[in-house]
Amino acid sequence: MSRSQRSGVLALAAALLLSACSSHGSGITPPAANAGAPSPYTGPASLADFTYGAESLTNAQYIGPASTGTLGVNVELRLHDASGLVSYAAQASDPSSPLYRHFLTPQEIGARYGASPSDLAAVASYFESYHLHVGGWPQRLALFVWGPQKALEAAFGTTFGLYRQGDDTFIAPRTAPHFTRALPVSGVTRLVTAQRSFRDDVPLGGGSLTTSGYSPQQIRNAFDYTGAYKAGFNGSGITVGVIGTGPMSPADVPAYGAMFDTDVATVTQVDVTDSGVSASGITNGVGFPESGFSTPPPVTAPCAGSLPACNPEDVEAQIDTEAVASLAPGSNVLFYLAYSDAYCSDANGNITPAPCTTGQTLTPLLGITLSDDEIQQAIADNNADILSLSYGGPEAAQAAYEFDPTDPTQGLGPDEFAALAAEGIAVFVSSGDSGAEGCQRPAYQPAIDQTCVSYPATDPNVTSVGGVTAPLDRFGNLTNQIIGWGLTTSRGHGGSGGGISAYFAQSLTPWQQGMPGVQGAFRNDPDVSLLGDNATGMAALTDASLGGPVVQSVGGTSVAAPEMAAMWALVLQACKSSATCAAGASAKPYRLGNPAPLLYSLYAKNGTIAPTYAQTFYDVLYGDNQQVAVQPSPGASPLDAGYQAGPGYDLVSGLGVPFARSLIKAVTKQ
C-alpha cells in the first residue's frame, strides 16, 4: 500500500469511518521464535491486559513450536458505551418501552456505542506498526487483524505453539500475551484456536437413492405452515440470514426443491470478502484491502485431506438453508460464509498471494471458526431481518472468551447480539443436542458430567430453540403426542438442550421473571421448540453438484432453529402487510426485534387474548432431556441429571411448540 493510501485509511478512522490498511511504517522486527520447549500449562494464565481464552490451555500438552505462516484474530474493542448498547437493545425489543421498535443502523450503533475514533485509531495503528493488516465494520465493535505469524507474535509479545487436549490439536500462545503499551482492547478471540463452538446437528443416515427423514410437506402440515400459506403468508419480502458453519453448493437447495416437488426460496451466499465488506456500506465503498478474507473454494466430495483442496459439505449448512428455503419459500435467504486463505508466507514472514510455492505455508479457516466475522458482516449489512444460528458451546467454555463472567453483558458475544437486536434483527439459536449436559465438550472442562447450558443460546438478545419428538404419518398428521426430545426417545444419546444459565441473570431477561414454570433467578433455556429428535429428523440433501445427491435424515436443534426462523419470516411478512403492525420507528418498520419478549407475553396473557396460548402453542407435557453419563462415577447412576417436560414453561421444550398460522394471528392480528 502506498503512503497516501495508508494516510487516507487512518484519516477515515479518525472521522468515525471504520476501514483498514496494511502498513510498513515502524520498521519493528518481530522477535525470533523461542526454540526451547516450555513446560505444559497447568492452569489459566494471569492476564493484566485482555482476555483471550487461556483456560483452554489447562493441562494441555505442549507438542512443539507452531509454524502457520499467517494467522487472523478478532480484537474486541473497548466500546464507548457497552452497557448503553445492551440497555438500548433490551428496550428496542420491549413492547412496554417507549423505545420499542426504534431500531438503529450499524453506523448509528458505531457512533453512539462503539469504539471512539481515538481508540479505534490507537488500536489500528498499533497493529499496523507490526506490519499487520487491520479491518473492521461500521458498528465499530471489533477489528479483524491478520498477518504473518512472526508479526502477530511481536504484536502480542509471545510466541505460538501447538498443543493437544484430548483429540483436539490447536495453536496457542506459549506465554501470556500482552501489548507493549496500554490499548483500549477488552479481549482477543482465536489467539487460542481450540474448538469452543460445535454444530448442533445429529445425522441419522441415509442413501444416495433413498430419502429418509420428514419431508418439507410433512413439517409444513404438522406445524401449520400450510395454514399460513393459505392465508397468503410464505415469507415474501422478508430476508432470512444463516450464519454458515461450512460450505454449500448453489445446486443443493434447487435440487432439494425438485426432489420434493416443492417451491423453495432463492439462497444467495454472502462471502465475507474484501469486496463484500466494501459493498456492505463502509463509507464510499472503501472497505479494507488485503483483509485476509477470500472466496471459499468449491465444494468437493468427502475426503480426508484439508482445505483448500478438500472442502466437503458439512450437512449443517445444507439443513439450515434447506429448512428455511422450503418452509419460507417466498423469502430471500442469505448464507453468510467467511473464508480466510488469500495469502501464503515463508519462514521470513514474507507474504505473497496464493497458491503457495515450496517453502510457503497456507493457513485456511472456514465457517464456524470465523462465525464472529460472519455475524459482524450481517450487522454491517443490516439486510437480514432474521438470523438462524445452529451452533454453540458450553457457557463455561465461552466465559472469559465470548463474554465476561463477572459482567456477562460485556464481551464480543453480548456486543454482537445486542447490536443485532438494536437493529431489530430476530436471532434464533439452537439450544444444543446434549440435553441438560451442555458441558460434555470441550475436553478441557473440569467436569463434563454436569448440568450446563449452551452459549449463545443463553444470550439475553436471542431466542433459544429446543427440540421435540413429533410422530407424524406420511401426510404430516400427528399419530401420537409431541414429547420432549431426550432419554425417552433417543435412549440418552442426544436431547434438547435446556437448563438454567450460570451467568445471565433474569434481570437481563425480564420477560421470564414471574412466569409459571420458570426456575431460579437466572435465564432459563430454551424459549420455544420445534422438531429436533434425530430418530425422525428432517430430510437433508447434500452433494447435489457432485453427480448425484445424497439424502439423509438429520436431527438436532440445528433443525429446530432454522424451522423457527422460517416461521418468523411468515410472521414478519404478515406484519409488513399490515399498516397497524408495520409501525416501527425505523427504516424497516415491520421488524419486531428479539421475538422472546413477545412470545412470553402471549404465555402471560393466556386466556385474555385470541388466539390463546393454548391455541398458539402445543404445550409439551411429557418427555425429558436426560442423558446417559459420559464418565459415570463408580457406583453412581449411569444417567445424568436432566429436566422433565410439564404444563406451561419447562426446561425441555420452553414455552412449547408454536403453530405458524396461530402465531401470526397472535403477534400481528392478521
C-alpha positions as CSV (number, residue, x, y, z in Angstrom):
1,M,0.0,0.0,0.0
2,S,1.3,3.5,-0.8
3,R,1.9,6.2,1.8
4,S,-1.1,8.2,0.6
5,Q,-3.4,5.2,0.8
6,R,-2.2,4.4,4.3
7,S,-2.8,8.0,5.4
8,G,-6.2,8.0,3.9
9,V,-7.3,5.0,5.9
10,L,-6.1,6.5,9.1
11,A,-8.0,9.6,8.3
12,L,-11.2,7.6,7.8
13,A,-10.7,6.0,11.2
14,A,-10.3,9.4,12.8
15,A,-13.5,10.5,11.2
16,L,-15.6,7.7,12.7
17,L,-15.3,5.7,9.5
18,L,-14.1,2.2,10.0
19,S,-11.7,0.9,7.3
20,A,-8.4,-0.8,7.3
21,C,-5.0,-1.0,5.8
22,S,-1.6,-2.6,5.9
23,S,1.4,-0.6,7.0
24,H,5.2,-0.8,6.9
25,G,5.9,2.4,8.8
26,S,7.6,1.4,12.0
27,G,10.5,-0.9,11.0
28,I,9.9,-3.0,14.1
29,T,11.3,-6.5,13.6
30,P,9.4,-9.4,15.1
31,P,11.5,-11.5,17.5
32,A,12.7,-14.9,16.6
33,A,10.6,-17.8,18.0
34,N,12.0,-19.4,21.2
35,A,13.5,-22.7,20.3
36,G,13.1,-24.1,23.8
37,A,10.0,-26.2,24.7
38,P,8.2,-24.7,27.7
39,S,6.5,-26.8,30.4
40,P,2.9,-27.6,29.7
41,Y,0.3,-25.2,31.0
42,T,-1.2,-26.2,34.3
43,G,-3.8,-23.5,34.7
44,P,-5.2,-20.3,33.2
45,A,-2.6,-17.6,32.7
46,S,-2.9,-14.4,34.7
47,L,-4.0,-11.6,32.4
48,A,-3.4,-8.0,33.0
49,D,-4.4,-6.6,29.6
50,F,-7.2,-8.6,28.0
51,T,-8.9,-12.0,27.8
52,Y,-8.0,-14.5,25.1
53,G,-9.2,-18.0,26.2
54,A,-6.3,-19.1,28.3
55,E,-8.4,-21.5,30.3
56,S,-8.4,-23.9,27.3
57,L,-4.7,-24.5,28.0
58,T,-5.4,-26.0,31.4
59,N,-3.4,-29.3,31.5
60,A,-2.9,-29.2,27.7
61,Q,0.1,-31.0,26.3
62,Y,2.7,-28.9,24.5
63,I,3.7,-30.5,21.2
64,G,6.1,-28.1,19.7
65,P,6.5,-24.7,18.1
66,A,3.7,-23.6,15.7
67,S,4.5,-22.7,12.1
68,T,1.4,-21.4,10.5
69,G,2.5,-18.8,8.0
70,T,-0.4,-16.4,8.6
71,L,-3.0,-16.0,11.4
72,G,-6.1,-13.9,11.9
73,V,-7.7,-12.8,15.2
74,N,-10.6,-10.7,16.2
75,V,-9.7,-7.8,18.5
76,E,-12.6,-6.8,20.7
77,L,-12.5,-3.0,21.1
78,R,-13.4,-1.2,24.3
79,L,-16.7,0.3,23.5
80,H,-17.6,3.9,24.2
81,D,-20.8,2.7,26.0
82,A,-21.2,-1.1,26.1
83,S,-23.8,-1.1,28.8
84,G,-25.8,1.5,26.9
85,L,-25.9,-0.7,23.9
86,V,-27.2,-3.7,25.9
87,S,-29.8,-1.5,27.5
88,Y,-30.9,0.0,24.2
89,A,-31.2,-3.4,22.7
90,A,-33.5,-4.6,25.5
91,Q,-35.7,-1.5,25.3
92,A,-36.0,-1.7,21.5
93,S,-37.4,-5.3,21.8
94,D,-39.6,-4.5,24.8
95,P,-43.3,-3.8,23.9
96,S,-43.7,-1.7,27.1
97,S,-40.8,0.6,26.4
98,P,-41.1,4.0,24.6
99,L,-38.1,2.9,22.6
100,Y,-39.8,-0.2,21.3
101,R,-39.0,-0.8,17.6
102,H,-36.9,2.4,17.4
103,F,-34.2,0.4,15.6
104,L,-30.7,1.7,14.7
105,T,-28.4,1.4,11.7
106,P,-24.9,0.0,12.1
107,Q,-23.5,3.5,11.6
108,E,-25.7,4.8,14.5
109,I,-24.6,1.9,16.7
110,G,-21.0,2.8,16.0
111,A,-21.4,6.5,16.7
112,R,-23.5,6.0,19.9
113,Y,-21.9,3.0,21.5
114,G,-18.9,1.7,19.5
115,A,-15.2,2.4,20.0
116,S,-14.3,6.1,19.9
117,P,-12.4,7.4,16.9
118,S,-9.3,7.9,19.0
119,D,-9.5,4.4,20.5
120,L,-10.1,2.9,17.1
121,A,-7.1,4.8,15.6
122,A,-4.8,3.8,18.5
123,V,-5.6,0.1,18.2
124,A,-5.3,0.1,14.4
125,S,-2.0,2.0,14.3
126,Y,-0.6,-0.4,17.0
127,F,-1.1,-3.4,14.8
128,E,-0.2,-1.7,11.6
129,S,3.2,-0.8,13.2
130,Y,3.9,-4.6,13.3
131,H,3.2,-5.0,9.6
132,L,-0.2,-6.4,10.2
133,H,-3.4,-5.9,8.2
134,V,-6.4,-4.3,10.1
135,G,-10.0,-4.4,9.1
136,G,-13.4,-3.8,10.6
137,W,-17.1,-2.8,10.2
138,P,-19.1,0.4,10.7
139,Q,-20.6,-0.7,14.0
140,R,-17.1,-0.5,15.5
141,L,-17.3,-3.4,17.9
142,A,-14.2,-5.3,16.8
143,L,-11.2,-5.3,14.4
144,F,-10.0,-8.2,12.3
145,V,-6.2,-8.4,12.5
146,W,-4.3,-10.6,10.2
147,G,-0.8,-11.3,9.0
148,P,2.4,-13.3,9.4
149,Q,2.8,-15.4,12.5
150,K,6.0,-13.6,13.4
151,A,4.3,-10.2,13.2
152,L,1.4,-11.4,15.4
153,E,3.9,-12.8,17.9
154,A,5.7,-9.4,18.1
155,A,2.4,-7.5,18.5
156,F,1.3,-9.8,21.3
157,G,4.7,-10.2,23.0
158,T,4.7,-14.0,22.8
159,T,5.3,-17.0,20.5
160,F,2.8,-19.6,19.3
161,G,3.0,-23.3,20.0
162,L,1.0,-26.4,19.1
163,Y,-1.0,-28.0,22.0
164,R,-3.1,-31.1,22.4
165,Q,-6.1,-31.5,24.7
166,G,-7.9,-34.9,24.2
167,D,-8.4,-35.3,20.4
168,D,-8.1,-31.6,19.7
169,T,-4.8,-30.1,18.5
170,F,-4.7,-26.3,18.4
171,I,-2.4,-23.3,18.3
172,A,-2.0,-21.1,21.4
173,P,0.4,-18.5,22.9
174,R,3.3,-20.1,24.8
175,T,3.3,-17.3,27.4
176,A,0.6,-14.8,28.4
177,P,0.2,-12.3,25.5
178,H,0.5,-8.6,26.2
179,F,0.8,-5.3,24.4
180,T,3.8,-3.1,24.6
181,R,1.6,-0.2,25.6
182,A,-1.8,0.3,27.0
183,L,-4.6,-0.2,24.4
184,P,-8.4,0.1,24.6
185,V,-8.9,-3.6,24.0
186,S,-11.1,-5.9,26.0
187,G,-10.4,-9.3,24.5
188,V,-9.0,-11.2,21.6
189,T,-10.5,-14.3,20.0
190,R,-8.7,-17.0,18.1
191,L,-5.3,-16.4,19.7
192,V,-6.2,-19.9,21.0
193,T,-7.7,-21.9,18.2
194,A,-9.2,-24.7,20.4
195,Q,-12.7,-25.5,19.3
196,R,-15.3,-23.8,21.5
197,S,-18.5,-24.0,19.4
198,F,-19.9,-27.1,17.8
199,R,-22.6,-27.7,15.3
200,D,-26.0,-28.9,16.7
201,D,-26.9,-31.4,14.1
202,V,-27.2,-35.2,14.6
203,P,-27.2,-37.1,11.3
204,L,-29.1,-40.4,11.3
205,G,-28.1,-41.8,8.0
206,G,-29.5,-42.5,4.5
207,G,-28.5,-43.4,1.0
208,S,-28.0,-41.7,-2.3
209,L,-31.1,-43.2,-3.9
210,T,-33.5,-43.1,-0.9
211,T,-35.0,-40.4,1.2
212,S,-35.2,-40.5,4.9
213,G,-36.4,-38.0,7.5
214,Y,-39.5,-36.0,7.3
215,S,-40.3,-34.1,4.0
216,P,-40.9,-30.4,3.9
217,Q,-44.6,-31.1,3.3
218,Q,-44.9,-33.2,6.5
219,I,-43.3,-30.5,8.6
220,R,-45.5,-27.8,7.0
221,N,-48.7,-29.7,7.8
222,A,-47.6,-30.7,11.3
223,F,-46.8,-27.2,12.5
224,D,-49.4,-25.4,10.3
225,Y,-47.1,-23.5,7.9
226,T,-49.7,-24.7,5.5
227,G,-52.4,-22.6,7.2
228,A,-50.2,-19.6,6.9
229,Y,-49.6,-20.2,3.2
230,K,-53.3,-20.4,2.6
231,A,-53.7,-17.0,4.3
232,G,-51.1,-15.6,1.8
233,F,-48.0,-15.7,4.1
234,N,-45.0,-17.6,2.7
235,G,-42.2,-15.2,3.8
236,S,-42.4,-12.9,0.7
237,G,-40.5,-9.7,1.2
238,I,-38.6,-11.0,4.2
239,T,-34.8,-11.8,4.3
240,V,-33.5,-14.6,6.4
241,G,-29.8,-14.9,7.1
242,V,-28.0,-18.1,8.0
243,I,-24.6,-17.9,9.8
244,G,-22.6,-20.6,7.9
245,T,-20.6,-23.3,9.6
246,G,-19.3,-24.8,6.4
247,P,-19.5,-24.9,2.6
248,M,-22.6,-25.3,0.4
249,S,-23.2,-25.8,-3.3
250,P,-25.6,-23.4,-5.0
251,A,-27.1,-26.6,-6.6
252,D,-28.3,-28.1,-3.2
253,V,-31.4,-26.1,-2.5
254,P,-32.8,-26.2,-6.1
255,A,-32.2,-30.0,-6.1
256,Y,-33.9,-30.2,-2.7
257,G,-37.0,-28.5,-4.1
258,A,-37.0,-30.7,-7.2
259,M,-36.7,-33.9,-5.2
260,F,-39.7,-33.0,-3.1
261,D,-41.6,-31.2,-5.9
262,T,-42.0,-28.0,-3.9
263,D,-41.2,-24.3,-4.2
264,V,-38.0,-23.2,-2.4
265,A,-36.6,-19.7,-1.7
266,T,-33.6,-18.4,-3.5
267,V,-30.4,-18.7,-1.5
268,T,-27.5,-16.3,-2.0
269,Q,-24.1,-16.9,-0.5
270,V,-22.6,-13.7,1.1
271,D,-18.9,-14.2,1.3
272,V,-17.1,-12.1,3.9
273,T,-14.5,-10.8,1.5
274,D,-12.8,-7.5,0.7
275,S,-15.4,-6.8,-2.0
276,G,-18.2,-8.0,0.2
277,V,-17.2,-5.7,3.0
278,S,-16.9,-2.8,0.7
279,A,-20.3,-3.4,-0.7
280,S,-21.8,-3.6,2.8
281,G,-21.9,0.1,3.3
282,I,-18.5,1.1,4.7
283,T,-18.1,4.7,3.6
284,N,-17.8,5.3,-0.1
285,G,-17.1,1.7,-0.8
286,V,-13.6,2.0,0.7
287,G,-13.7,-1.3,2.5
288,F,-10.4,-2.7,3.7
289,P,-7.8,-4.1,1.3
290,E,-5.8,-7.2,2.0
291,S,-8.0,-8.2,4.9
292,G,-7.2,-11.9,4.6
293,F,-10.8,-12.9,3.6
294,S,-11.3,-14.5,0.2
295,T,-13.9,-16.5,-1.8
296,P,-14.3,-20.1,-0.4
297,P,-13.0,-22.9,-2.6
298,P,-15.6,-25.0,-4.4
299,V,-17.3,-28.0,-2.6
300,T,-15.5,-31.3,-3.0
301,A,-16.6,-34.9,-2.4
302,P,-16.0,-36.3,1.1
303,C,-12.2,-36.5,1.6
304,A,-9.6,-37.0,4.3
305,G,-7.4,-34.0,3.3
306,S,-7.6,-30.4,4.4
307,L,-8.5,-27.0,2.9
308,P,-8.4,-25.7,0.3
309,A,-8.2,-28.8,-1.9
310,C,-10.5,-30.8,0.4
311,N,-13.8,-29.0,1.1
312,P,-16.6,-31.4,1.7
313,E,-20.1,-30.2,2.7
314,D,-20.8,-30.4,6.4
315,V,-24.6,-31.2,6.3
316,E,-25.2,-28.4,8.8
317,A,-25.1,-25.7,6.0
318,Q,-27.5,-27.8,3.9
319,I,-30.1,-28.5,6.6
320,D,-30.0,-24.8,7.7
321,T,-30.6,-23.4,4.2
322,E,-33.0,-26.2,3.0
323,A,-35.2,-25.9,6.1
324,V,-35.5,-22.1,5.7
325,A,-35.9,-22.2,1.9
326,S,-38.6,-24.9,1.9
327,L,-40.6,-23.6,4.9
328,A,-40.5,-20.0,3.9
329,P,-40.4,-20.4,0.1
330,G,-41.2,-16.8,-0.6
331,S,-38.4,-15.4,1.4
332,N,-34.9,-14.4,0.4
333,V,-32.2,-16.4,2.1
334,L,-28.6,-15.1,2.7
335,F,-25.9,-17.6,3.6
336,Y,-23.1,-15.8,5.3
337,L,-19.7,-17.6,4.9
338,A,-16.2,-16.4,5.8
339,Y,-13.0,-18.0,4.5
340,S,-9.5,-16.8,5.2
341,D,-7.0,-18.1,2.7
342,A,-5.7,-15.3,0.4
343,Y,-2.0,-15.5,1.1
344,C,1.0,-17.6,1.8
345,S,4.1,-16.8,3.8
346,D,7.6,-18.2,4.1
347,A,9.9,-18.7,7.1
348,N,10.9,-15.0,7.0
349,G,7.3,-13.8,7.1
350,N,7.2,-12.6,3.5
351,I,3.6,-12.7,2.2
352,T,2.7,-13.5,-1.4
353,P,-0.7,-14.3,-3.0
354,A,-1.8,-17.9,-3.2
355,P,-1.2,-20.5,-4.5
356,C,1.8,-21.3,-2.3
357,T,5.1,-22.4,-3.6
358,T,7.8,-24.6,-2.0
359,G,8.7,-23.5,1.5
360,Q,5.4,-21.5,2.0
361,T,2.5,-22.3,4.3
362,L,-1.2,-21.8,3.8
363,T,-3.5,-21.5,6.8
364,P,-7.1,-21.6,5.8
365,L,-10.1,-21.1,8.0
366,L,-13.8,-21.6,7.1
367,G,-17.2,-21.1,8.5
368,I,-17.7,-21.9,12.2
369,T,-14.2,-20.8,13.1
370,L,-15.0,-17.4,11.6
371,S,-18.6,-17.1,12.8
372,D,-17.9,-13.8,14.6
373,D,-16.8,-12.3,11.3
374,E,-20.0,-13.6,9.6
375,I,-22.1,-12.0,12.4
376,Q,-20.2,-8.8,12.1
377,Q,-20.9,-8.8,8.4
378,A,-24.6,-9.4,9.0
379,I,-24.7,-6.5,11.4
380,A,-22.9,-4.2,8.9
381,D,-25.1,-5.3,6.0
382,N,-28.3,-4.9,8.0
383,N,-30.1,-6.8,5.2
384,A,-31.3,-9.9,7.1
385,D,-34.5,-9.4,9.1
386,I,-33.9,-12.7,10.8
387,L,-30.7,-14.8,11.6
388,S,-30.5,-18.5,12.2
389,L,-27.5,-19.9,14.2
390,S,-27.1,-23.7,14.6
391,Y,-24.1,-24.0,16.8
392,G,-23.0,-23.2,20.3
393,G,-20.6,-24.2,23.1
394,P,-20.7,-24.7,26.9
395,E,-21.3,-21.5,28.8
396,A,-18.3,-22.3,31.0
397,A,-16.1,-22.6,27.9
398,Q,-17.3,-19.3,26.4
399,A,-16.9,-17.3,29.7
400,A,-13.8,-15.1,29.7
401,Y,-13.8,-15.6,25.9
402,E,-17.1,-14.5,24.3
403,F,-18.3,-12.8,27.5
404,D,-17.1,-11.5,30.8
405,P,-18.1,-14.0,33.6
406,T,-18.1,-11.2,36.2
407,D,-20.3,-9.0,34.0
408,P,-21.9,-11.1,31.2
409,T,-23.3,-8.0,29.5
410,Q,-19.7,-7.3,28.4
411,G,-17.8,-9.1,25.7
412,L,-17.8,-9.7,21.9
413,G,-20.8,-12.1,22.0
414,P,-23.1,-9.8,24.0
415,D,-22.0,-6.8,21.9
416,E,-22.8,-8.6,18.7
417,F,-26.2,-9.8,19.8
418,A,-27.1,-6.5,21.4
419,A,-26.2,-4.8,18.1
420,L,-28.4,-7.2,16.1
421,A,-31.3,-6.6,18.5
422,A,-30.8,-2.9,18.3
423,E,-31.2,-3.2,14.5
424,G,-34.4,-5.1,15.0
425,I,-33.0,-8.4,13.7
426,A,-34.6,-11.5,15.2
427,V,-31.9,-14.1,16.1
428,F,-32.8,-17.8,16.7
429,V,-30.2,-20.1,18.2
430,S,-30.1,-23.8,18.6
431,S,-30.2,-24.8,22.3
432,G,-27.8,-27.8,21.9
433,D,-28.1,-31.5,21.4
434,S,-26.7,-32.8,24.8
435,G,-29.8,-32.4,26.8
436,A,-29.1,-30.8,30.2
437,E,-25.4,-31.8,29.8
438,G,-24.2,-29.0,27.5
439,C,-20.7,-29.2,29.1
440,Q,-19.8,-32.5,27.5
441,R,-17.5,-30.7,25.2
442,P,-14.7,-29.5,25.0
443,A,-12.4,-31.8,26.8
444,Y,-10.7,-29.2,29.0
445,Q,-13.8,-28.6,31.0
446,P,-13.2,-29.5,34.7
447,A,-16.2,-31.9,34.7
448,I,-18.3,-32.9,31.7
449,D,-21.0,-34.8,33.6
450,Q,-22.8,-31.8,35.0
451,T,-25.8,-29.7,34.1
452,C,-24.7,-26.9,31.8
453,V,-26.4,-24.8,29.0
454,S,-25.0,-23.6,25.7
455,Y,-24.0,-20.1,24.6
456,P,-25.0,-18.1,22.6
457,A,-28.4,-19.8,23.2
458,T,-28.5,-18.1,26.7
459,D,-27.7,-14.6,25.4
460,P,-30.5,-12.3,26.5
461,N,-30.8,-10.9,23.0
462,V,-31.5,-14.2,21.2
463,T,-34.4,-16.6,21.2
464,S,-33.3,-20.1,22.0
465,V,-34.9,-23.1,20.2
466,G,-35.0,-26.6,21.6
467,G,-36.1,-29.9,20.0
468,V,-39.0,-32.2,20.4
469,T,-40.1,-35.6,19.1
470,A,-43.1,-35.3,16.7
471,P,-44.5,-38.7,15.5
472,L,-46.1,-38.0,12.0
473,D,-47.8,-40.0,9.4
474,R,-46.9,-39.5,5.7
475,F,-49.3,-36.6,5.4
476,G,-47.8,-34.8,8.4
477,N,-50.6,-35.6,10.8
478,L,-49.7,-36.3,14.4
479,T,-50.0,-40.0,15.3
480,N,-49.3,-39.5,19.0
481,Q,-48.3,-36.8,21.4
482,I,-45.4,-34.4,20.8
483,I,-42.9,-35.1,23.6
484,G,-39.6,-33.7,24.8
485,W,-36.5,-35.0,23.0
486,G,-34.2,-36.9,25.3
487,L,-33.8,-40.2,27.1
488,T,-37.4,-41.3,26.4
489,T,-36.9,-41.2,22.7
490,S,-33.2,-41.3,21.9
491,R,-32.1,-43.7,24.7
492,G,-29.9,-41.0,26.1
493,H,-27.9,-40.3,23.0
494,G,-28.9,-36.7,22.2
495,G,-31.6,-34.5,23.6
496,S,-32.9,-30.9,23.6
497,G,-30.5,-28.5,25.2
498,G,-32.1,-26.9,28.3
499,G,-31.4,-25.7,31.8
500,I,-30.5,-22.6,33.7
501,S,-27.7,-20.2,32.9
502,A,-24.9,-19.9,35.3
503,Y,-24.1,-16.3,34.3
504,F,-27.1,-14.4,32.8
505,A,-29.5,-13.2,35.5
506,Q,-33.2,-12.9,34.8
507,S,-32.8,-9.1,35.3
508,L,-31.4,-9.3,31.7
509,T,-34.4,-11.4,30.6
510,P,-37.3,-9.7,32.4
511,W,-39.8,-11.3,30.1
512,Q,-39.1,-14.6,32.0
513,Q,-39.5,-13.2,35.5
514,G,-42.5,-14.4,37.4
515,M,-43.6,-16.7,34.6
516,P,-45.1,-20.1,35.8
517,G,-42.6,-22.8,35.3
518,V,-39.5,-20.6,35.1
519,Q,-37.0,-21.6,37.7
520,G,-34.5,-19.7,39.8
521,A,-33.1,-16.2,39.2
522,F,-31.1,-16.8,36.0
523,R,-32.0,-17.1,32.4
524,N,-34.0,-20.3,31.6
525,D,-33.3,-22.1,28.3
526,P,-34.9,-22.9,25.8
527,D,-37.6,-20.4,24.9
528,V,-39.5,-22.5,22.3
529,S,-39.1,-25.8,20.5
530,L,-39.7,-27.4,17.1
531,L,-38.8,-30.8,15.5
532,G,-35.4,-32.0,16.7
533,D,-35.3,-35.7,17.5
534,N,-32.9,-37.4,15.2
535,A,-34.9,-40.6,15.5
536,T,-37.1,-39.0,12.9
537,G,-35.4,-35.9,11.7
538,M,-35.8,-33.8,8.6
539,A,-34.5,-34.8,5.2
540,A,-31.3,-33.1,4.2
541,L,-29.8,-33.2,0.7
542,T,-26.0,-32.9,0.1
543,D,-23.6,-33.1,-2.8
544,A,-26.0,-32.1,-5.5
545,S,-23.2,-30.8,-7.6
546,L,-21.1,-34.0,-7.5
547,G,-23.0,-36.3,-9.8
548,G,-25.8,-37.4,-7.5
549,P,-27.3,-36.0,-4.3
550,V,-27.2,-37.9,-1.0
551,V,-30.3,-37.5,1.2
552,Q,-30.2,-38.4,4.9
553,S,-32.2,-37.7,8.0
554,V,-30.7,-35.0,10.2
555,G,-32.0,-34.2,13.7
556,G,-30.9,-31.9,16.4
557,T,-31.7,-28.4,17.5
558,S,-29.9,-27.3,14.3
559,V,-33.1,-28.4,12.5
560,A,-35.3,-26.6,15.0
561,A,-33.6,-23.2,14.8
562,P,-34.0,-22.7,11.0
563,E,-37.5,-24.1,11.2
564,M,-38.3,-21.3,13.7
565,A,-36.5,-18.7,11.6
566,A,-38.7,-19.7,8.7
567,M,-41.8,-19.4,10.8
568,W,-40.9,-16.0,12.0
569,A,-40.4,-14.9,8.3
570,L,-44.1,-15.6,7.8
571,V,-44.9,-13.5,10.9
572,L,-42.8,-10.6,9.6
573,Q,-44.5,-10.8,6.2
574,A,-47.9,-10.5,7.9
575,C,-46.7,-7.6,9.9
576,K,-45.3,-5.9,6.8
577,S,-48.6,-6.2,5.1
578,S,-50.4,-4.5,7.9
579,A,-50.3,-0.7,8.3
580,T,-51.2,-1.2,12.0
581,C,-48.3,-3.7,12.7
582,A,-45.7,-2.2,10.4
583,A,-45.4,0.9,12.6
584,G,-41.9,0.7,13.9
585,A,-39.9,3.9,14.0
586,S,-37.1,2.8,11.7
587,A,-36.3,2.3,8.0
588,K,-37.7,-1.3,8.4
589,P,-40.8,-0.7,10.4
590,Y,-42.1,-4.3,10.1
591,R,-39.2,-5.7,12.2
592,L,-40.2,-6.8,15.7
593,G,-36.7,-7.1,17.4
594,N,-35.9,-10.1,19.6
595,P,-39.0,-12.3,19.5
596,A,-38.6,-13.7,23.0
597,P,-40.4,-10.9,24.9
598,L,-43.4,-11.2,22.5
599,L,-43.6,-15.0,22.9
600,Y,-43.5,-14.8,26.7
601,S,-46.2,-12.1,26.6
602,L,-48.5,-14.5,24.8
603,Y,-47.9,-17.0,27.5
604,A,-48.6,-14.4,30.2
605,K,-51.8,-13.3,28.6
606,N,-53.2,-16.8,28.3
607,G,-57.0,-16.8,28.2
608,T,-57.2,-13.0,27.8
609,I,-56.4,-12.7,24.1
610,A,-57.3,-14.6,21.0
611,P,-55.8,-16.8,19.9
612,T,-54.9,-18.0,23.3
613,Y,-51.6,-19.5,24.4
614,A,-53.2,-23.0,24.2
615,Q,-54.2,-22.3,20.6
616,T,-50.8,-20.9,19.6
617,F,-48.5,-23.4,21.3
618,Y,-48.6,-27.1,21.7
619,D,-47.9,-27.5,25.4
620,V,-45.4,-30.4,25.7
621,L,-46.4,-32.3,28.8
622,Y,-44.2,-35.4,28.6
623,G,-40.5,-36.3,27.9
624,D,-37.2,-35.2,29.3
625,N,-33.7,-34.1,28.3
626,Q,-31.8,-36.6,30.5
627,Q,-28.6,-38.1,29.2
628,V,-26.5,-41.3,29.7
629,A,-23.5,-40.3,31.7
630,V,-20.3,-39.9,29.7
631,Q,-18.0,-40.6,32.6
632,P,-20.1,-42.1,35.4
633,S,-18.5,-42.3,38.8
634,P,-18.1,-45.7,40.4
635,G,-21.4,-46.8,42.0
636,A,-23.2,-43.7,40.6
637,S,-26.3,-43.7,38.4
638,P,-25.5,-44.3,34.7
639,L,-27.8,-41.4,34.0
640,D,-27.0,-37.7,34.3
641,A,-29.4,-35.2,35.7
642,G,-32.0,-33.7,33.4
643,Y,-35.3,-32.0,33.4
644,Q,-38.9,-33.2,32.8
645,A,-41.4,-31.5,30.4
646,G,-44.6,-30.4,32.1
647,P,-47.5,-27.9,31.8
648,G,-46.6,-24.5,30.7
649,Y,-43.0,-23.4,30.5
650,D,-40.3,-26.1,31.2
651,L,-36.6,-26.6,30.7
652,V,-37.0,-29.2,28.0
653,S,-39.3,-27.5,25.5
654,G,-39.6,-23.9,26.7
655,L,-43.0,-22.4,26.0
656,G,-43.8,-25.3,23.7
657,V,-44.2,-25.8,20.0
658,P,-45.7,-22.9,18.0
659,F,-48.2,-23.3,15.2
660,A,-47.4,-20.9,12.3
661,R,-50.9,-19.7,11.4
662,S,-52.0,-19.1,15.1
663,L,-48.6,-17.4,15.9
664,I,-49.2,-14.9,13.0
665,K,-52.6,-14.1,14.4
666,A,-51.4,-13.8,18.0
667,V,-48.5,-11.4,17.1
668,T,-49.8,-9.4,14.1
669,K,-53.6,-9.8,14.3
670,Q,-53.5,-10.8,10.6
